[in-house]
């Protein structure tokens, strides 16, 4: 697909519609899906020219979105989505460092307790199950599980978790190189990127690099639907990996 209209109709439009439907109630998940889709387009060799046009359109859409968020009165925003007001106040609070009136008090409390947990963990600590902040930090078993890991195992323990996700992404990328079929390769790397991106956002929120989003840490956070999706995604990735090995064995037999 060399023409932008072909890329738009077959890939960008369905992705954009899906993300817009999700964004109304879960902006962070919609952004992860959009980011993953664009990366898969890049890996799938969509031309840089078409991706540049897409980047320009995305930037324009982002500017319009932020402009509307700050110019439209809050009562009107609430009619579209209650979450839109929360997005606005979270951005204000994160940029200014001062809690906005519209932010849930628990969010500011979570961030402060998370910082305390990181401070207690230090550089290296071996105290499994000995976290004190889990008794004070809301959603310590879910959204902020990463800071509990740091408190119990130190920054080295947190870095180890980070490296595990990076290694997982590396293994997914190797499938693109070795997979005999394009669909399987793009499917595996797309799911891998989605899971790792979600993990990176969760860890960034935990250490106060991003505003609070409510995104879980795959395979670590306690959850219901997120655990099911993560398990299904990893199952699909393993299926693609098994297919690659079977194809390689058949290819070796054929060559002999």
Beta strands, then each sheet from edge to edge (+ up, - down):
end
